Amino acid sequence: MKIGKLSTDQLKELIFSTLNKKREEILVTPNIGEDCAYVDFGDYVCVMSTDPITGTSEEIGKLAVHITCNDIASSGVSPLGIMLTIMAPSGTTEKEIRNIMLDASSEADKLNIDIIGGHTEITDAVNRIVISATGVGKQLKSKLINKDKPKVGDLIVLTKGAGIEGTGIICFEKEDELKNLFGDSIVQEGKSLLDNISVVKEGIIAGKVGVSCMHDVTEGGVLGAVWEMCDLYDLGCSVYNDKIHINESTKVICDYYNINPLRLISSGSMIIGIDKDKINLLKDRFDKEDIEFSVIGEFTEQGNILVGNGNENIDPPESDELYKIV
């Protein structure tokens, strides 16, 4: 099997087909493009998500906090706590563990969340540090985004741009090589993108505006996230490459390594579906918070999932472009 998360077909055949829904309290079952689990607690819903960091050992404490909080935010919900499981190889020092936790705690403070538990161990089952993070949020049931709402004609919005997390990771992992080739400024710009990988603010704003759906952009990049949303909602779409913002460092690095920035992991970006009548309201709220975004396409009838000038199909997400490099 390929490195990276399982393909859509593998998830359906190997994972989802084995699951049986037994409890009525579980409101949403696992699915392609579904970021969170929803558990009914009367007037409130507990929103949960889990994700690992496996593609890098750099900035891993920071990344672990944000990837799971981003998933919670994709439901328009403010995260309140996370649990961290740290698996570290033999030879890991106490200083390294402490630094990971200092980074994670610092990011948690910025998001006003608590680290509420987890597990830490040294093991020969891994050859570098791996963290799995589980996030928890709480929301009134009446205020949850309606997961059945997206419709033909809804606009597709992308916040920030493509390849944000992947660019940052590559710049940390390949720093010396890239500095020799392109100079310090490109590398520093790329590394700084990891300071913008939270989508909590835009997720909460969009939830209050009343959007039709949200999905944070992780493995598989922008095109992978769009494909997953279409698959989840049984819709097609048209997406236009020239509307997708790509940072200069991302362009340079992707050109050099011959990888597709639109297929590069991009925590820090959120895909949002929204009714055309609400786009000006969303723009006003985002502008006030200096959140960059662009309208990159719209949902269409089920069938074609198109990119470019409407003549190229978007394929299902496969192994992320990051794994070709690190």
N, C-alpha and C positions, 0 to 999 in steps of 0.2 A: 504494500500500500504506500501511497505517496505521503511525504511529510506534509503536515498541516492538518487543518480540520477536515473531517470526512466530507466527501462530495454530497451533493443533494440526494442522489440515488442511494448512496451508502447509508446516509442518515435514515432515510425512509425504510430501507430494507433491513438494516442491521440494528437500528436503535428504536425508531418509532413503532415498528411492527411488533416489538416485544412488549410494549407497554399496554396495561389495562387500566382504564379509569374506574376506580371503585368508590371514591369519596365525592359526595355532592359539594363539599366545601371547596374543591378545586375548580376554579372558574374557567381557567384557560389551560389547555393541555399543550405539551411541547409540539412545535411545528417549525417549518422553515420560515425564517424571518421573524419569529416570535422571540423577543429579547427576554421576557420575564415570565415568571409564574405568578399566579394570582390566587390567594387563599382567602376565602370568605370568613370574616369575623363579624358578622352582623352588619352594623352601619358602616364598618370600615373593611378595607381589603388590605391584606399584607402582600406587598409586592417584593419579589425576590429574584435575584439573578446570580449566576456564578460564571467565572471565567478564569483561565490560567494565563500566566505570562511565560512563554516558552521560547520566544524568538530572540531573546537577548538577556544578558545579565546586567546591562548598563541601565541605570535609572529605574531599576526593577521595582523598588518600593513605591515610587511615584506612579508608575504605570499600573501597578496592581490596584491601587486605590481608584484611579480614574476609570479604568475599563469597566469595572462593575458598577460604579456610580453612574456612568454614562448609560448603561443598560436601564437602570432604574429611571433615569431622567427621560428615557425614550417613551415612558408611559405618562410623562407630564408630572411625575412624582418627585418630590425632594427626598433623596436618600437620608437615612438617619444613622445607619451603622454598617460596618463591614466586619467580616471574619476572614483572617488570613491563615492559610496553611503554607508553611515554608519548608521545602525539601532542599537540603544543601548537601553537596558532595563532601567526601572525606577531604580534609585539608582546609576546609572553610574556617576562617578565624572568628573569634568572638567579635573583633572589631567590625568585620564585614556584616555579621548579623545585626549588630547594634546600629550600623550606618543604614542598613535597609529599614530598620524600624524607625529611626530618626526621620528618614525621608518620608516613609509612609505616614508617620504621625504629623509631620509638617503639612503634607497635602490634605490629610483628614481635617486638620485645623482650618485650612483655607475653605473647605467645603462645609464646615460646621457639622461634622459627623464624628462619631466615636468608633474606635476599633474595639469591638465587643467580645472578641475571642479568636480562637484558632488553634494552631498546632505548629510546632517547630521541631525538626529533627535533622540529624546528620545521617546520610544513607548512601550506600554505594549503588543504589538503584538509579541515581542521576549522575551526570558528568558535569553539570553546572547548576546553579541555583534556579529552582522553579517555584513560583508562587501561584497558588490558586486562591482567588478572592470570591467571597460570597457577600452580596449586598442585600440590605433590607430597607424597605420604605413602607410608609403607611399613607393611605388616602381614603377619603370618604368614597364609598361606592358610587354615589351620585355624581362624583366629579371625575371619574375615570374616563379616559378617551374611549369612545365607542369603536371597538375593533372591527366592526362590520360596516363602517361608514364610507370608506373610499369609493369613489365612483368615477366613471368616464368623464373626462374634462377637468378633473382636479389637477392643479399644478403640482409639479415636483420641485421642491426647493432643496438646495444644498447649502449648508453653512460652511464658511471658511474656504475649504478647497479640497483637493485630492492628495492622497499620499502623505498626510501630515505625520502620523506616527512612524510609518515606514522610513521616511526621509530622516527623521531624528535618530532612529535606531541605527540606520546605516552610517550616519555621520559619526556616531559614537563608536561603532564597531570597526569602521574603516577610516578612522580619523587621519592617521599618518599618511596613508595612501592618497586620500582625497586632498589633503593639504598640499602634498607635493605636486598634484596634478592641477588643482584649481585655486589654490591659495586659501588663506585663513577665513576670508569673509564668507565664502560660500559655505564652508563647513560650520562656521558659527551660526549662520542663518539657519542651516538645517537642524543643528542641535537645539536652537532656541524654539523650534516648532513644538518640542515636547513640553514647553511651558503653556501651550494652547490646546492641550488634548482633552480638556473637560468640555462637555456639552450640557452640563447640569443647568447652567443659566438659560440657554436657549430652549432646553427641553421644558423647563418650568414655565417660561414665557409662552411658548407655543401651546402648552397645555391649557393655560388660562385663556388664550385667544380662541381656542376651540378648533384645532386642526383635525384632519381626518385620520392621520396615522403618522408615526415616527419610527425611525430605525437608525441606530448609530452605525457608522461605517467602520467595520473591523476587517477581519481577513476576507480577502476577495475584493477589497476596495470599493470605490463608488459604483462601478458597474455590477459587482457582486451584490451589493446592498439593494440596488434597484431591482435586480432580477429576483432577489428573495422576496421583496415586497410584492412584486407582480404575482409571484407564485402563491404567496399567502392569501392574496385577495382575489385571485382568479381574474386578473386584469392584464392588459398589454400596456405598452408605453412608447413614447418617442422621446429620446434624450439627445441633446445636441452638444457635441464635444466642445464647440467654441464658447459655450456658456459656462463651462466648468473651470473654475480658477485653479491654476497650478503655480505654486511658488517657484521662483527662479532656481533655488537650490534643488528642488524636486526635479525640475526639467533637466538640469545639468547632470544630476546623479543618475536619473533614469535613462538619459541618452547614453551616458558612459557605460552603464551596465546592461544596456539594451533590454530594459524592462518597461512594462506599461504602467504609467503612474495611475491610471484609472483602475488598475487591478492590484494596487499596493495598499496594504493595511493603513487605515486612516482614522484611528480614534482621534477625536477632535472635530470631526465632521458629522453632521446629522442630516439624514434624508427626511424630508417632511412632505406629506401630502396635504394640500389645503384647497378648499373651495376658492374659485377665482374671486368671489365676492369678498373674501376675507384677506386677500393678499396685501392690500394697502394697510390694513390694521396691523398685520404681522410686521410689515416693513417699518411702520411707525414705531412699534415696540422694540424691534431689533436695532433700529437707528439710534434710539435713545440710549441703548446699552452698548453701542459701538460693536455690534455683532455683524460681521460680514456675511453676506449670503447672496445667492443668485438663483433665479428660476432657470432650471436646466432642462425642463421638458414638461410633459403632462401624461396622465394616464389615458389609455385608449381601451377599446374593446379587447376582450380576451383573445390571445393569439400572438401576434407579432410583438416582440420586445426589441425595439429598434434603437440604434445609436447612429451618430453621424448625421448624414443628410436623409435619414430614413430608409437606407438601403442595406444596412448591415445588422444582422441579428446579434443581440447580446447573449452570450453563452452562459450556462449555469456556472457559478463560481467553483474554481478548483483550488489547488494549492496556491497560496499567496505568492506574489512575486518576491516578497522578502526572502523566502527560503532558497531562492536562486543565488542569494548574496551572502547570507550569514548562516 
